[in-house]
Amino acid sequence: MNIHLRYAGKSTTLQSPYDRDEDIIRFLQDKGYLPPVKPEVMLDRHPDGVVIRPPAVFG
């Protein structure tokens, strides 16, 4: 599964062996792309994979 990570001002595309949201977050934490504490991110599912990004701020 493709993971398109948009976090901390960086954009990265990775391959993940996991499909569940929790497993993907843990995979990214283990690889050092996300902090070890629960990050505030949104997961958007697309046909080619998952986009992980910060929550949108409106206003």
PDB file with one MODEL, atoms N, CA, C and O in Angstrom:
MODEL        1
ATOM      1  N   MET A   1       0.837  -1.167   0.000  1.00  0.00           N
ATOM      2  CA  MET A   1       0.000   0.000   0.000  1.00  0.00           C
ATOM      3  C   MET A   1       0.888   1.238   0.000  1.00  0.00           C
ATOM      4  O   MET A   1       1.871   1.302   0.737  1.00  0.00           O
ATOM      5  N   ASN A   2       0.542   2.214  -0.821  1.00  0.00           N
ATOM      6  CA  ASN A   2       1.265   3.484  -0.847  1.00  0.00           C
ATOM      7  C   ASN A   2       0.846   4.354   0.331  1.00  0.00           C
ATOM      8  O   ASN A   2      -0.336   4.450   0.658  1.00  0.00           O
ATOM      9  N   ILE A   3       1.820   4.979   0.955  1.00  0.00           N
ATOM     10  CA  ILE A   3       1.568   5.966   2.000  1.00  0.00           C
ATOM     11  C   ILE A   3       2.161   7.278   1.524  1.00  0.00           C
ATOM     12  O   ILE A   3       3.361   7.373   1.271  1.00  0.00           O
ATOM     13  N   HIS A   4       1.319   8.280   1.406  1.00  0.00           N
ATOM     14  CA  HIS A   4       1.769   9.619   1.056  1.00  0.00           C
ATOM     15  C   HIS A   4       1.748  10.421   2.353  1.00  0.00           C
ATOM     16  O   HIS A   4       0.680  10.785   2.843  1.00  0.00           O
ATOM     17  N   LEU A   5       2.906  10.690   2.899  1.00  0.00           N
ATOM     18  CA  LEU A   5       3.029  11.346   4.198  1.00  0.00           C
ATOM     19  C   LEU A   5       3.342  12.822   4.000  1.00  0.00           C
ATOM     20  O   LEU A   5       4.336  13.176   3.366  1.00  0.00           O
ATOM     21  N   ARG A   6       2.494  13.676   4.544  1.00  0.00           N
ATOM     22  CA  ARG A   6       2.702  15.129   4.550  1.00  0.00           C
ATOM     23  C   ARG A   6       2.742  15.536   6.019  1.00  0.00           C
ATOM     24  O   ARG A   6       1.697  15.692   6.650  1.00  0.00           O
ATOM     25  N   TYR A   7       3.940  15.708   6.561  1.00  0.00           N
ATOM     26  CA  TYR A   7       4.069  15.948   8.003  1.00  0.00           C
ATOM     27  C   TYR A   7       5.321  16.764   8.275  1.00  0.00           C
ATOM     28  O   TYR A   7       6.366  16.529   7.668  1.00  0.00           O
ATOM     29  N   ALA A   8       5.217  17.718   9.180  1.00  0.00           N
ATOM     30  CA  ALA A   8       6.343  18.548   9.628  1.00  0.00           C
ATOM     31  C   ALA A   8       7.041  19.239   8.459  1.00  0.00           C
ATOM     32  O   ALA A   8       8.267  19.346   8.436  1.00  0.00           O
ATOM     33  N   GLY A   9       6.259  19.706   7.495  1.00  0.00           N
ATOM     34  CA  GLY A   9       6.823  20.429   6.369  1.00  0.00           C
ATOM     35  C   GLY A   9       7.519  19.567   5.334  1.00  0.00           C
ATOM     36  O   GLY A   9       8.188  20.087   4.441  1.00  0.00           O
ATOM     37  N   LYS A  10       7.371  18.258   5.442  1.00  0.00           N
ATOM     38  CA  LYS A  10       8.017  17.334   4.496  1.00  0.00           C
ATOM     39  C   LYS A  10       6.959  16.503   3.781  1.00  0.00           C
ATOM     40  O   LYS A  10       5.864  16.292   4.302  1.00  0.00           O
ATOM     41  N   SER A  11       7.292  16.042   2.601  1.00  0.00           N
ATOM     42  CA  SER A  11       6.409  15.198   1.813  1.00  0.00           C
ATOM     43  C   SER A  11       7.183  13.950   1.397  1.00  0.00           C
ATOM     44  O   SER A  11       8.234  14.050   0.764  1.00  0.00           O
ATOM     45  N   THR A  12       6.666  12.778   1.752  1.00  0.00           N
ATOM     46  CA  THR A  12       7.346  11.515   1.486  1.00  0.00           C
ATOM     47  C   THR A  12       6.327  10.477   1.028  1.00  0.00           C
ATOM     48  O   THR A  12       5.195  10.459   1.514  1.00  0.00           O
ATOM     49  N   THR A  13       6.719   9.625   0.108  1.00  0.00           N
ATOM     50  CA  THR A  13       5.882   8.503  -0.305  1.00  0.00           C
ATOM     51  C   THR A  13       6.613   7.218   0.050  1.00  0.00           C
ATOM     52  O   THR A  13       7.781   7.036  -0.292  1.00  0.00           O
ATOM     53  N   LEU A  14       5.908   6.332   0.742  1.00  0.00           N
ATOM     54  CA  LEU A  14       6.488   5.070   1.213  1.00  0.00           C
ATOM     55  C   LEU A  14       5.582   3.903   0.837  1.00  0.00           C
ATOM     56  O   LEU A  14       4.422   4.092   0.469  1.00  0.00           O
ATOM     57  N   GLN A  15       6.123   2.711   0.934  1.00  0.00           N
ATOM     58  CA  GLN A  15       5.338   1.494   0.788  1.00  0.00           C
ATOM     59  C   GLN A  15       5.164   0.874   2.167  1.00  0.00           C
ATOM     60  O   GLN A  15       6.124   0.757   2.928  1.00  0.00           O
ATOM     61  N   SER A  16       3.937   0.480   2.483  1.00  0.00           N
ATOM     62  CA  SER A  16       3.663  -0.149   3.769  1.00  0.00           C
ATOM     63  C   SER A  16       3.089  -1.541   3.553  1.00  0.00           C
ATOM     64  O   SER A  16       2.277  -1.743   2.650  1.00  0.00           O
ATOM     65  N   PRO A  17       3.503  -2.506   4.376  1.00  0.00           N
ATOM     66  CA  PRO A  17       2.904  -3.827   4.302  1.00  0.00           C
ATOM     67  C   PRO A  17       1.564  -3.897   5.031  1.00  0.00           C
ATOM     68  O   PRO A  17       0.913  -4.942   5.031  1.00  0.00           O
ATOM     69  N   TYR A  18       1.152  -2.802   5.645  1.00  0.00           N
ATOM     70  CA  TYR A  18      -0.050  -2.788   6.480  1.00  0.00           C
ATOM     71  C   TYR A  18      -1.195  -2.054   5.798  1.00  0.00           C
ATOM     72  O   TYR A  18      -0.984  -1.224   4.914  1.00  0.00           O
ATOM     73  N   ASP A  19      -2.417  -2.378   6.230  1.00  0.00           N
ATOM     74  CA  ASP A  19      -3.608  -1.762   5.652  1.00  0.00           C
ATOM     75  C   ASP A  19      -4.438  -1.021   6.704  1.00  0.00           C
ATOM     76  O   ASP A  19      -5.130  -0.055   6.379  1.00  0.00           O
ATOM     77  N   ARG A  20      -4.374  -1.464   7.950  1.00  0.00           N
ATOM     78  CA  ARG A  20      -5.162  -0.815   9.011  1.00  0.00           C
ATOM     79  C   ARG A  20      -4.503   0.481   9.443  1.00  0.00           C
ATOM     80  O   ARG A  20      -3.277   0.581   9.483  1.00  0.00           O
ATOM     81  N   ASP A  21      -5.327   1.482   9.770  1.00  0.00           N
ATOM     82  CA  ASP A  21      -4.822   2.805  10.156  1.00  0.00           C
ATOM     83  C   ASP A  21      -3.843   2.733  11.318  1.00  0.00           C
ATOM     84  O   ASP A  21      -2.785   3.362  11.272  1.00  0.00           O
ATOM     85  N   GLU A  22      -4.176   1.981  12.354  1.00  0.00           N
ATOM     86  CA  GLU A  22      -3.326   1.893  13.538  1.00  0.00           C
ATOM     87  C   GLU A  22      -1.970   1.281  13.200  1.00  0.00           C
ATOM     88  O   GLU A  22      -0.938   1.720  13.707  1.00  0.00           O
ATOM     89  N   ASP A  23      -1.984   0.265  12.341  1.00  0.00           N
ATOM     90  CA  ASP A  23      -0.733  -0.388  11.946  1.00  0.00           C
ATOM     91  C   ASP A  23       0.139   0.539  11.108  1.00  0.00           C
ATOM     92  O   ASP A  23       1.363   0.535  11.241  1.00  0.00           O
ATOM     93  N   ILE A  24      -0.489   1.329  10.248  1.00  0.00           N
ATOM     94  CA  ILE A  24       0.259   2.274   9.424  1.00  0.00           C
ATOM     95  C   ILE A  24       0.921   3.333  10.292  1.00  0.00           C
ATOM     96  O   ILE A  24       2.088   3.662  10.084  1.00  0.00           O
ATOM     97  N   ILE A  25       0.186   3.871  11.264  1.00  0.00           N
ATOM     98  CA  ILE A  25       0.752   4.875  12.175  1.00  0.00           C
ATOM     99  C   ILE A  25       1.923   4.273  12.949  1.00  0.00           C
ATOM    100  O   ILE A  25       2.970   4.910  13.065  1.00  0.00           O
ATOM    101  N   ARG A  26       1.769   3.067  13.479  1.00  0.00           N
ATOM    102  CA  ARG A  26       2.842   2.399  14.221  1.00  0.00           C
ATOM    103  C   ARG A  26       4.059   2.158  13.321  1.00  0.00           C
ATOM    104  O   ARG A  26       5.197   2.342  13.753  1.00  0.00           O
ATOM    105  N   PHE A  27       3.823   1.750  12.082  1.00  0.00           N
ATOM    106  CA  PHE A  27       4.901   1.538  11.105  1.00  0.00           C
ATOM    107  C   PHE A  27       5.691   2.830  10.898  1.00  0.00           C
ATOM    108  O   PHE A  27       6.922   2.808  10.887  1.00  0.00           O
ATOM    109  N   LEU A  28       4.995   3.951  10.735  1.00  0.00           N
ATOM    110  CA  LEU A  28       5.662   5.234  10.527  1.00  0.00           C
ATOM    111  C   LEU A  28       6.404   5.696  11.781  1.00  0.00           C
ATOM    112  O   LEU A  28       7.461   6.320  11.680  1.00  0.00           O
ATOM    113  N   GLN A  29       5.862   5.396  12.952  1.00  0.00           N
ATOM    114  CA  GLN A  29       6.550   5.729  14.201  1.00  0.00           C
ATOM    115  C   GLN A  29       7.819   4.896  14.344  1.00  0.00           C
ATOM    116  O   GLN A  29       8.863   5.416  14.738  1.00  0.00           O
ATOM    117  N   ASP A  30       7.734   3.605  14.027  1.00  0.00           N
ATOM    118  CA  ASP A  30       8.900   2.728  14.124  1.00  0.00           C
ATOM    119  C   ASP A  30      10.014   3.154  13.164  1.00  0.00           C
ATOM    120  O   ASP A  30      11.196   3.009  13.478  1.00  0.00           O
ATOM    121  N   LYS A  31       9.635   3.679  11.996  1.00  0.00           N
ATOM    122  CA  LYS A  31      10.616   4.133  11.005  1.00  0.00           C
ATOM    123  C   LYS A  31      11.140   5.545  11.304  1.00  0.00           C
ATOM    124  O   LYS A  31      12.074   6.003  10.646  1.00  0.00           O
ATOM    125  N   GLY A  32      10.548   6.240  12.292  1.00  0.00           N
ATOM    126  CA  GLY A  32      11.012   7.567  12.661  1.00  0.00           C
ATOM    127  C   GLY A  32      10.381   8.713  11.888  1.00  0.00           C
ATOM    128  O   GLY A  32      10.828   9.853  12.015  1.00  0.00           O
ATOM    129  N   TYR A  33       9.361   8.443  11.095  1.00  0.00           N
ATOM    130  CA  TYR A  33       8.688   9.494  10.339  1.00  0.00           C
ATOM    131  C   TYR A  33       7.671  10.258  11.178  1.00  0.00           C
ATOM    132  O   TYR A  33       7.375  11.417  10.885  1.00  0.00           O
ATOM    133  N   LEU A  34       7.135   9.628  12.210  1.00  0.00           N
ATOM    134  CA  LEU A  34       6.184  10.257  13.127  1.00  0.00           C
ATOM    135  C   LEU A  34       6.713  10.132  14.550  1.00  0.00           C
ATOM    136  O   LEU A  34       7.454   9.196  14.852  1.00  0.00           O
ATOM    137  N   PRO A  35       6.343  11.064  15.430  1.00  0.00           N
ATOM    138  CA  PRO A  35       6.813  10.976  16.819  1.00  0.00           C
ATOM    139  C   PRO A  35       6.237   9.747  17.521  1.00  0.00           C
ATOM    140  O   PRO A  35       5.188   9.240  17.123  1.00  0.00           O
ATOM    141  N   PRO A  36       6.921   9.266  18.567  1.00  0.00           N
ATOM    142  CA  PRO A  36       6.468   8.059  19.259  1.00  0.00           C
ATOM    143  C   PRO A  36       5.146   8.246  20.010  1.00  0.00           C
ATOM    144  O   PRO A  36       4.443   7.268  20.266  1.00  0.00           O
ATOM    145  N   VAL A  37       4.802   9.479  20.362  1.00  0.00           N
ATOM    146  CA  VAL A  37       3.501   9.719  20.986  1.00  0.00           C
ATOM    147  C   VAL A  37       2.462   9.842  19.879  1.00  0.00           C
ATOM    148  O   VAL A  37       2.809  10.079  18.722  1.00  0.00           O
ATOM    149  N   LYS A  38       1.203   9.685  20.226  1.00  0.00           N
ATOM    150  CA  LYS A  38       0.156   9.726  19.202  1.00  0.00           C
ATOM    151  C   LYS A  38       0.132  11.093  18.518  1.00  0.00           C
ATOM    152  O   LYS A  38      -0.201  12.095  19.150  1.00  0.00           O
ATOM    153  N   PRO A  39       0.484  11.138  17.227  1.00  0.00           N
ATOM    154  CA  PRO A  39       0.491  12.419  16.518  1.00  0.00           C
ATOM    155  C   PRO A  39      -0.921  12.832  16.128  1.00  0.00           C
ATOM    156  O   PRO A  39      -1.799  11.985  15.968  1.00  0.00           O
ATOM    157  N   GLU A  40      -1.137  14.123  15.977  1.00  0.00           N
ATOM    158  CA  GLU A  40      -2.423  14.630  15.533  1.00  0.00           C
ATOM    159  C   GLU A  40      -2.389  14.696  14.012  1.00  0.00           C
ATOM    160  O   GLU A  40      -1.947  15.688  13.433  1.00  0.00           O
ATOM    161  N   VAL A  41      -2.860  13.627  13.370  1.00  0.00           N
ATOM    162  CA  VAL A  41      -2.857  13.528  11.918  1.00  0.00           C
ATOM    163  C   VAL A  41      -4.207  13.011  11.430  1.00  0.00           C
ATOM    164  O   VAL A  41      -4.971  12.411  12.185  1.00  0.00           O
ATOM    165  N   MET A  42      -4.475  13.251  10.173  1.00  0.00           N
ATOM    166  CA  MET A  42      -5.673  12.744   9.505  1.00  0.00           C
ATOM    167  C   MET A  42      -5.233  11.716   8.468  1.00  0.00           C
ATOM    168  O   MET A  42      -4.188  11.871   7.836  1.00  0.00           O
ATOM    169  N   LEU A  43      -6.028  10.672   8.297  1.00  0.00           N
ATOM    170  CA  LEU A  43      -5.764   9.678   7.269  1.00  0.00           C
ATOM    171  C   LEU A  43      -6.878   9.751   6.242  1.00  0.00           C
ATOM    172  O   LEU A  43      -8.052   9.569   6.565  1.00  0.00           O
ATOM    173  N   ASP A  44      -6.500  10.018   5.012  1.00  0.00           N
ATOM    174  CA  ASP A  44      -7.447  10.057   3.904  1.00  0.00           C
ATOM    175  C   ASP A  44      -7.160   8.867   3.006  1.00  0.00           C
ATOM    176  O   ASP A  44      -6.026   8.672   2.568  1.00  0.00           O
ATOM    177  N   ARG A  45      -8.191   8.067   2.732  1.00  0.00           N
ATOM    178  CA  ARG A  45      -8.022   6.904   1.863  1.00  0.00           C
ATOM    179  C   ARG A  45      -8.295   7.298   0.416  1.00  0.00           C
ATOM    180  O   ARG A  45      -9.293   7.951   0.110  1.00  0.00           O
ATOM    181  N   HIS A  46      -7.391   6.889  -0.464  1.00  0.00           N
ATOM    182  CA  HIS A  46      -7.517   7.126  -1.896  1.00  0.00           C
ATOM    183  C   HIS A  46      -7.321   5.796  -2.612  1.00  0.00           C
ATOM    184  O   HIS A  46      -6.818   4.846  -2.013  1.00  0.00           O
ATOM    185  N   PRO A  47      -7.709   5.711  -3.884  1.00  0.00           N
ATOM    186  CA  PRO A  47      -7.540   4.429  -4.600  1.00  0.00           C
ATOM    187  C   PRO A  47      -6.100   3.925  -4.647  1.00  0.00           C
ATOM    188  O   PRO A  47      -5.871   2.716  -4.675  1.00  0.00           O
ATOM    189  N   ASP A  48      -5.128   4.837  -4.655  1.00  0.00           N
ATOM    190  CA  ASP A  48      -3.736   4.382  -4.736  1.00  0.00           C
ATOM    191  C   ASP A  48      -3.058   4.280  -3.381  1.00  0.00           C
ATOM    192  O   ASP A  48      -1.864   3.988  -3.325  1.00  0.00           O
ATOM    193  N   GLY A  49      -3.771   4.509  -2.289  1.00  0.00           N
ATOM    194  CA  GLY A  49      -3.158   4.372  -0.969  1.00  0.00           C
ATOM    195  C   GLY A  49      -3.776   5.291   0.063  1.00  0.00           C
ATOM    196  O   GLY A  49      -4.972   5.581   0.025  1.00  0.00           O
ATOM    197  N   VAL A  50      -2.946   5.742   0.983  1.00  0.00           N
ATOM    198  CA  VAL A  50      -3.380   6.561   2.106  1.00  0.00           C
ATOM    199  C   VAL A  50      -2.578   7.857   2.113  1.00  0.00           C
ATOM    200  O   VAL A  50      -1.369   7.850   1.882  1.00  0.00           O
ATOM    201  N   VAL A  51      -3.258   8.965   2.379  1.00  0.00           N
ATOM    202  CA  VAL A  51      -2.581  10.244   2.581  1.00  0.00           C
ATOM    203  C   VAL A  51      -2.660  10.566   4.064  1.00  0.00           C
ATOM    204  O   VAL A  51      -3.749  10.599   4.638  1.00  0.00           O
ATOM    205  N   ILE A  52      -1.516  10.802   4.682  1.00  0.00           N
ATOM    206  CA  ILE A  52      -1.466  11.162   6.100  1.00  0.00           C
ATOM    207  C   ILE A  52      -0.994  12.617   6.165  1.00  0.00           C
ATOM    208  O   ILE A  52       0.061  12.969   5.637  1.00  0.00           O
ATOM    209  N   ARG A  53      -1.803  13.452   6.827  1.00  0.00           N
ATOM    210  CA  ARG A  53      -1.539  14.879   6.864  1.00  0.00           C
ATOM    211  C   ARG A  53      -2.010  15.468   8.181  1.00  0.00           C
ATOM    212  O   ARG A  53      -2.772  14.830   8.908  1.00  0.00           O
ATOM    213  N   PRO A  54      -1.566  16.677   8.497  1.00  0.00           N
ATOM    214  CA  PRO A  54      -2.077  17.356   9.693  1.00  0.00           C
ATOM    215  C   PRO A  54      -3.558  17.704   9.479  1.00  0.00           C
ATOM    216  O   PRO A  54      -4.007  17.793   8.336  1.00  0.00           O
ATOM    217  N   PRO A  55      -4.311  17.899  10.552  1.00  0.00           N
ATOM    218  CA  PRO A  55      -5.703  18.302  10.399  1.00  0.00           C
ATOM    219  C   PRO A  55      -5.798  19.668   9.729  1.00  0.00           C
ATOM    220  O   PRO A  55      -4.941  20.530   9.927  1.00  0.00           O
ATOM    221  N   ALA A  56      -6.827  19.852   8.950  1.00  0.00           N
ATOM    222  CA  ALA A  56      -7.035  21.145   8.279  1.00  0.00           C
ATOM    223  C   ALA A  56      -7.475  22.183   9.298  1.00  0.00           C
ATOM    224  O   ALA A  56      -8.215  21.887  10.236  1.00  0.00           O
ATOM    225  N   VAL A  57      -7.003  23.405   9.091  1.00  0.00           N
ATOM    226  CA  VAL A  57      -7.377  24.519   9.965  1.00  0.00           C
ATOM    227  C   VAL A  57      -8.169  25.512   9.127  1.00  0.00           C
ATOM    228  O   VAL A  57      -7.680  26.024   8.120  1.00  0.00           O
ATOM    229  N   PHE A  58      -9.367  25.770   9.544  1.00  0.00           N
ATOM    230  CA  PHE A  58     -10.224  26.714   8.831  1.00  0.00           C
ATOM    231  C   PHE A  58     -10.496  27.903   9.717  1.00  0.00           C
ATOM    232  O   PHE A  58     -10.582  27.772  10.938  1.00  0.00           O
ATOM    233  N   GLY A  59     -10.631  29.065   9.107  1.00  0.00           N
ATOM    234  CA  GLY A  59     -11.037  30.214   9.907  1.00  0.00           C
ATOM    235  C   GLY A  59     -10.225  31.394   9.749  1.00  0.00           C
ATOM    236  O   GLY A  59     -10.490  32.415  10.383  1.00  0.00           O
TER     237      GLY A  59
ENDMDL
END
